[in-house]
Amino acid sequence: MTGLPLTLLPQTDADLPAIERLNERAFGPGRYARSAYRLREGVAPDASLSFVAWVGTFLAGANHMTPILCGETPALLLGPLTVDPAFRSAGIGEALVTRSLEAARAAGHTLVLLVGDLPYYGRMGFQPVPESQLTFCGPVDPERLLYCELVDGAFAGVSGTVTKAYFD
């Protein structure tokens, strides 16, 4: 990693073109076929909970937090979490996730869901969704469906289908 300082800032509309270019470099056009991307279509991420990571004047990473419903329970979907390949393994992704979780907790949210790798996200408090407790809106490896309680007990009794949500 460079000696330049890492700066985490809330996402702004001005960041969106650079974030899209970063996602294209990291994930390619096939990303739109993924179930989590389809769940985000037409729903704006919450910019106050979505952050960008700058190293100097270079956008090194970004993540989104998008409102969803888990059955009848409001929640947030974290992702995509994207870090420029030149800055991977430098702690930027973990810093972005941690910042978003802190902001979501402070804003009164109680539950976050994502599709990702448990060895990575587990260190940030994510756990696997118990089998058959939630149905995702499209195909997803059930071992990669993870949740994080921002308030103890927030996942107790949550069940149903994960769907788009439009709430403030």
ChimeraX commands (.cxc) that place a marker at each C-alpha (Angstrom):
marker #1 position 0.00,0.00,0.00 radius 0.5
marker #1 position 1.09,3.51,-0.70 radius 0.5
marker #1 position 1.99,6.00,2.02 radius 0.5
marker #1 position -0.94,8.19,0.99 radius 0.5
marker #1 position -3.72,8.47,3.58 radius 0.5
marker #1 position -6.93,6.48,3.24 radius 0.5
marker #1 position -10.04,8.65,3.42 radius 0.5
marker #1 position -13.53,7.15,3.83 radius 0.5
marker #1 position -16.40,9.43,2.83 radius 0.5
marker #1 position -20.15,8.98,2.37 radius 0.5
marker #1 position -21.01,8.31,-1.26 radius 0.5
marker #1 position -22.26,11.23,-3.33 radius 0.5
marker #1 position -23.94,11.36,-6.73 radius 0.5
marker #1 position -20.67,12.71,-8.13 radius 0.5
marker #1 position -18.96,9.44,-7.13 radius 0.5
marker #1 position -21.37,7.20,-9.08 radius 0.5
marker #1 position -19.58,7.23,-12.48 radius 0.5
marker #1 position -16.24,6.34,-10.85 radius 0.5
marker #1 position -17.90,3.63,-8.75 radius 0.5
marker #1 position -19.47,2.14,-11.90 radius 0.5
marker #1 position -16.05,2.07,-13.62 radius 0.5
marker #1 position -14.54,0.41,-10.55 radius 0.5
marker #1 position -17.30,-2.23,-10.48 radius 0.5
marker #1 position -16.78,-2.87,-14.20 radius 0.5
marker #1 position -13.04,-3.43,-13.69 radius 0.5
marker #1 position -13.55,-5.65,-10.67 radius 0.5
marker #1 position -16.60,-7.73,-11.69 radius 0.5
marker #1 position -17.16,-7.31,-15.43 radius 0.5
marker #1 position -20.51,-7.28,-17.22 radius 0.5
marker #1 position -21.60,-10.64,-15.77 radius 0.5
marker #1 position -22.30,-8.93,-12.44 radius 0.5
marker #1 position -25.76,-7.89,-13.65 radius 0.5
marker #1 position -26.88,-11.51,-13.82 radius 0.5
marker #1 position -26.23,-12.10,-10.12 radius 0.5
marker #1 position -29.26,-12.29,-7.86 radius 0.5
marker #1 position -27.99,-9.59,-5.50 radius 0.5
marker #1 position -27.65,-7.14,-8.41 radius 0.5
marker #1 position -31.18,-7.87,-9.52 radius 0.5
marker #1 position -32.39,-7.20,-5.98 radius 0.5
marker #1 position -30.74,-3.75,-6.11 radius 0.5
marker #1 position -32.17,-2.78,-9.52 radius 0.5
marker #1 position -34.38,0.29,-9.29 radius 0.5
marker #1 position -33.62,0.88,-5.61 radius 0.5
marker #1 position -31.13,3.61,-4.77 radius 0.5
marker #1 position -28.55,2.76,-2.16 radius 0.5
marker #1 position -28.69,4.78,1.03 radius 0.5
marker #1 position -25.88,7.27,0.40 radius 0.5
marker #1 position -25.52,8.05,4.10 radius 0.5
marker #1 position -24.62,4.39,4.74 radius 0.5
marker #1 position -22.65,3.79,1.51 radius 0.5
marker #1 position -19.00,4.83,1.49 radius 0.5
marker #1 position -16.12,5.44,-0.87 radius 0.5
marker #1 position -12.44,4.97,-0.08 radius 0.5
marker #1 position -9.96,7.42,-1.51 radius 0.5
marker #1 position -6.20,6.99,-1.51 radius 0.5
marker #1 position -5.06,10.46,-2.39 radius 0.5
marker #1 position -7.21,11.39,-5.39 radius 0.5
marker #1 position -7.74,7.76,-6.51 radius 0.5
marker #1 position -11.01,5.92,-5.83 radius 0.5
marker #1 position -9.67,2.73,-4.26 radius 0.5
marker #1 position -12.94,1.19,-3.07 radius 0.5
marker #1 position -16.67,1.58,-2.60 radius 0.5
marker #1 position -19.65,-0.16,-1.09 radius 0.5
marker #1 position -23.41,0.28,-1.08 radius 0.5
marker #1 position -26.10,-0.33,1.51 radius 0.5
marker #1 position -29.51,-0.83,-0.09 radius 0.5
marker #1 position -32.85,-1.23,1.69 radius 0.5
marker #1 position -34.47,-4.66,1.45 radius 0.5
marker #1 position -37.13,-6.69,3.22 radius 0.5
marker #1 position -36.51,-10.08,4.78 radius 0.5
marker #1 position -40.09,-11.30,4.80 radius 0.5
marker #1 position -41.75,-8.40,6.61 radius 0.5
marker #1 position -38.57,-7.24,8.38 radius 0.5
marker #1 position -36.74,-4.15,7.08 radius 0.5
marker #1 position -33.03,-4.75,6.54 radius 0.5
marker #1 position -30.10,-3.56,4.45 radius 0.5
marker #1 position -28.23,-5.38,1.71 radius 0.5
marker #1 position -24.50,-4.70,1.80 radius 0.5
marker #1 position -22.75,-4.73,-1.52 radius 0.5
marker #1 position -21.30,-4.64,-3.89 radius 0.5
marker #1 position -18.12,-4.15,-1.91 radius 0.5
marker #1 position -15.48,-3.29,-4.47 radius 0.5
marker #1 position -11.77,-2.65,-3.99 radius 0.5
marker #1 position -9.48,-1.76,-6.86 radius 0.5
marker #1 position -7.20,-4.77,-7.54 radius 0.5
marker #1 position -4.10,-2.66,-6.86 radius 0.5
marker #1 position -5.32,-2.05,-3.30 radius 0.5
marker #1 position -6.64,-5.49,-2.34 radius 0.5
marker #1 position -5.41,-7.02,0.91 radius 0.5
marker #1 position -4.74,-3.55,2.31 radius 0.5
marker #1 position -7.72,-3.48,4.69 radius 0.5
marker #1 position -9.80,-1.12,2.56 radius 0.5
marker #1 position -12.74,-3.51,2.15 radius 0.5
marker #1 position -12.92,-4.22,5.86 radius 0.5
marker #1 position -12.70,-0.49,6.63 radius 0.5
marker #1 position -15.60,0.21,4.25 radius 0.5
marker #1 position -17.79,-2.56,5.71 radius 0.5
marker #1 position -17.04,-1.52,9.28 radius 0.5
marker #1 position -17.85,2.11,8.52 radius 0.5
marker #1 position -21.16,1.17,6.87 radius 0.5
marker #1 position -22.16,-1.10,9.77 radius 0.5
marker #1 position -21.36,1.65,12.28 radius 0.5
marker #1 position -23.35,4.21,10.29 radius 0.5
marker #1 position -26.31,1.83,9.91 radius 0.5
marker #1 position -26.33,1.06,13.64 radius 0.5
marker #1 position -26.18,4.79,14.46 radius 0.5
marker #1 position -29.09,5.44,12.06 radius 0.5
marker #1 position -31.25,2.88,13.88 radius 0.5
marker #1 position -31.05,-0.04,11.46 radius 0.5
marker #1 position -30.97,-3.47,13.04 radius 0.5
marker #1 position -30.11,-6.04,10.36 radius 0.5
marker #1 position -27.77,-6.36,7.37 radius 0.5
marker #1 position -27.70,-9.14,4.79 radius 0.5
marker #1 position -25.15,-9.95,2.08 radius 0.5
marker #1 position -24.03,-12.64,-0.30 radius 0.5
marker #1 position -20.35,-13.31,0.32 radius 0.5
marker #1 position -17.60,-15.44,1.80 radius 0.5
marker #1 position -17.93,-16.30,5.50 radius 0.5
marker #1 position -14.16,-16.44,6.13 radius 0.5
marker #1 position -13.92,-12.78,5.07 radius 0.5
marker #1 position -17.17,-11.31,6.38 radius 0.5
marker #1 position -17.27,-13.45,9.53 radius 0.5
marker #1 position -14.52,-11.30,11.07 radius 0.5
marker #1 position -16.89,-8.34,10.80 radius 0.5
marker #1 position -19.75,-10.08,12.61 radius 0.5
marker #1 position -21.59,-11.83,9.76 radius 0.5
marker #1 position -23.01,-15.33,10.21 radius 0.5
marker #1 position -24.64,-17.80,7.82 radius 0.5
marker #1 position -28.41,-17.58,7.48 radius 0.5
marker #1 position -29.78,-20.89,8.84 radius 0.5
marker #1 position -30.96,-23.20,6.08 radius 0.5
marker #1 position -34.50,-22.43,4.86 radius 0.5
marker #1 position -34.94,-19.39,7.13 radius 0.5
marker #1 position -34.84,-16.97,4.19 radius 0.5
marker #1 position -35.51,-17.44,0.50 radius 0.5
marker #1 position -33.47,-15.22,-1.76 radius 0.5
marker #1 position -35.16,-13.65,-4.79 radius 0.5
marker #1 position -32.97,-15.62,-7.21 radius 0.5
marker #1 position -30.37,-18.35,-7.23 radius 0.5
marker #1 position -27.75,-17.96,-4.52 radius 0.5
marker #1 position -25.44,-20.42,-2.79 radius 0.5
marker #1 position -27.11,-20.79,0.63 radius 0.5
marker #1 position -23.69,-21.01,2.32 radius 0.5
marker #1 position -22.92,-17.49,1.05 radius 0.5
marker #1 position -26.10,-15.87,2.37 radius 0.5
marker #1 position -24.95,-14.08,5.52 radius 0.5
marker #1 position -26.47,-11.74,8.10 radius 0.5
marker #1 position -25.21,-9.35,10.75 radius 0.5
marker #1 position -27.31,-8.19,13.68 radius 0.5
marker #1 position -26.74,-4.53,14.49 radius 0.5
marker #1 position -28.94,-5.02,17.54 radius 0.5
marker #1 position -28.79,-8.27,19.53 radius 0.5
marker #1 position -31.70,-10.55,18.61 radius 0.5
marker #1 position -32.63,-8.64,15.43 radius 0.5
marker #1 position -32.56,-11.83,13.34 radius 0.5
marker #1 position -34.69,-13.89,15.73 radius 0.5
marker #1 position -37.96,-14.81,14.05 radius 0.5
marker #1 position -36.99,-13.32,10.67 radius 0.5
marker #1 position -38.21,-15.50,7.82 radius 0.5
marker #1 position -39.65,-15.30,4.34 radius 0.5
marker #1 position -38.45,-14.07,0.99 radius 0.5
marker #1 position -35.81,-11.39,0.56 radius 0.5
marker #1 position -37.29,-8.67,-1.65 radius 0.5
marker #1 position -36.75,-5.07,-2.71 radius 0.5
marker #1 position -37.82,-2.37,-0.29 radius 0.5
marker #1 position -38.47,1.30,-0.67 radius 0.5
marker #1 position -38.29,2.92,2.75 radius 0.5
marker #1 position -36.65,5.99,4.24 radius 0.5
marker link #1:1,2 radius 0.2
marker link #1:2,3 radius 0.2
marker link #1:3,4 radius 0.2
marker link #1:4,5 radius 0.2
marker link #1:5,6 radius 0.2
marker link #1:6,7 radius 0.2
marker link #1:7,8 radius 0.2
marker link #1:8,9 radius 0.2
marker link #1:9,10 radius 0.2
marker link #1:10,11 radius 0.2
marker link #1:11,12 radius 0.2
marker link #1:12,13 radius 0.2
marker link #1:13,14 radius 0.2
marker link #1:14,15 radius 0.2
marker link #1:15,16 radius 0.2
marker link #1:16,17 radius 0.2
marker link #1:17,18 radius 0.2
marker link #1:18,19 radius 0.2
marker link #1:19,20 radius 0.2
marker link #1:20,21 radius 0.2
marker link #1:21,22 radius 0.2
marker link #1:22,23 radius 0.2
marker link #1:23,24 radius 0.2
marker link #1:24,25 radius 0.2
marker link #1:25,26 radius 0.2
marker link #1:26,27 radius 0.2
marker link #1:27,28 radius 0.2
marker link #1:28,29 radius 0.2
marker link #1:29,30 radius 0.2
marker link #1:30,31 radius 0.2
marker link #1:31,32 radius 0.2
marker link #1:32,33 radius 0.2
marker link #1:33,34 radius 0.2
marker link #1:34,35 radius 0.2
marker link #1:35,36 radius 0.2
marker link #1:36,37 radius 0.2
marker link #1:37,38 radius 0.2
marker link #1:38,39 radius 0.2
marker link #1:39,40 radius 0.2
marker link #1:40,41 radius 0.2
marker link #1:41,42 radius 0.2
marker link #1:42,43 radius 0.2
marker link #1:43,44 radius 0.2
marker link #1:44,45 radius 0.2
marker link #1:45,46 radius 0.2
marker link #1:46,47 radius 0.2
marker link #1:47,48 radius 0.2
marker link #1:48,49 radius 0.2
marker link #1:49,50 radius 0.2
marker link #1:50,51 radius 0.2
marker link #1:51,52 radius 0.2
marker link #1:52,53 radius 0.2
marker link #1:53,54 radius 0.2
marker link #1:54,55 radius 0.2
marker link #1:55,56 radius 0.2
marker link #1:56,57 radius 0.2
marker link #1:57,58 radius 0.2
marker link #1:58,59 radius 0.2
marker link #1:59,60 radius 0.2
marker link #1:60,61 radius 0.2
marker link #1:61,62 radius 0.2
marker link #1:62,63 radius 0.2
marker link #1:63,64 radius 0.2
marker link #1:64,65 radius 0.2
marker link #1:65,66 radius 0.2
marker link #1:66,67 radius 0.2
marker link #1:67,68 radius 0.2
marker link #1:68,69 radius 0.2
marker link #1:69,70 radius 0.2
marker link #1:70,71 radius 0.2
marker link #1:71,72 radius 0.2
marker link #1:72,73 radius 0.2
marker link #1:73,74 radius 0.2
marker link #1:74,75 radius 0.2
marker link #1:75,76 radius 0.2
marker link #1:76,77 radius 0.2
marker link #1:77,78 radius 0.2
marker link #1:78,79 radius 0.2
marker link #1:79,80 radius 0.2
marker link #1:80,81 radius 0.2
marker link #1:81,82 radius 0.2
marker link #1:82,83 radius 0.2
marker link #1:83,84 radius 0.2
marker link #1:84,85 radius 0.2
marker link #1:85,86 radius 0.2
marker link #1:86,87 radius 0.2
marker link #1:87,88 radius 0.2
marker link #1:88,89 radius 0.2
marker link #1:89,90 radius 0.2
marker link #1:90,91 radius 0.2
marker link #1:91,92 radius 0.2
marker link #1:92,93 radius 0.2
marker link #1:93,94 radius 0.2
marker link #1:94,95 radius 0.2
marker link #1:95,96 radius 0.2
marker link #1:96,97 radius 0.2
marker link #1:97,98 radius 0.2
marker link #1:98,99 radius 0.2
marker link #1:99,100 radius 0.2
marker link #1:100,101 radius 0.2
marker link #1:101,102 radius 0.2
marker link #1:102,103 radius 0.2
marker link #1:103,104 radius 0.2
marker link #1:104,105 radius 0.2
marker link #1:105,106 radius 0.2
marker link #1:106,107 radius 0.2
marker link #1:107,108 radius 0.2
marker link #1:108,109 radius 0.2
marker link #1:109,110 radius 0.2
marker link #1:110,111 radius 0.2
marker link #1:111,112 radius 0.2
marker link #1:112,113 radius 0.2
marker link #1:113,114 radius 0.2
marker link #1:114,115 radius 0.2
marker link #1:115,116 radius 0.2
marker link #1:116,117 radius 0.2
marker link #1:117,118 radius 0.2
marker link #1:118,119 radius 0.2
marker link #1:119,120 radius 0.2
marker link #1:120,121 radius 0.2
marker link #1:121,122 radius 0.2
marker link #1:122,123 radius 0.2
marker link #1:123,124 radius 0.2
marker link #1:124,125 radius 0.2
marker link #1:125,126 radius 0.2
marker link #1:126,127 radius 0.2
marker link #1:127,128 radius 0.2
marker link #1:128,129 radius 0.2
marker link #1:129,130 radius 0.2
marker link #1:130,131 radius 0.2
marker link #1:131,132 radius 0.2
marker link #1:132,133 radius 0.2
marker link #1:133,134 radius 0.2
marker link #1:134,135 radius 0.2
marker link #1:135,136 radius 0.2
marker link #1:136,137 radius 0.2
marker link #1:137,138 radius 0.2
marker link #1:138,139 radius 0.2
marker link #1:139,140 radius 0.2
marker link #1:140,141 radius 0.2
marker link #1:141,142 radius 0.2
marker link #1:142,143 radius 0.2
marker link #1:143,144 radius 0.2
marker link #1:144,145 radius 0.2
marker link #1:145,146 radius 0.2
marker link #1:146,147 radius 0.2
marker link #1:147,148 radius 0.2
marker link #1:148,149 radius 0.2
marker link #1:149,150 radius 0.2
marker link #1:150,151 radius 0.2
marker link #1:151,152 radius 0.2
marker link #1:152,153 radius 0.2
marker link #1:153,154 radius 0.2
marker link #1:154,155 radius 0.2
marker link #1:155,156 radius 0.2
marker link #1:156,157 radius 0.2
marker link #1:157,158 radius 0.2
marker link #1:158,159 radius 0.2
marker link #1:159,160 radius 0.2
marker link #1:160,161 radius 0.2
marker link #1:161,162 radius 0.2
marker link #1:162,163 radius 0.2
marker link #1:163,164 radius 0.2
marker link #1:164,165 radius 0.2
marker link #1:165,166 radius 0.2
marker link #1:166,167 radius 0.2
marker link #1:167,168 radius 0.2
view
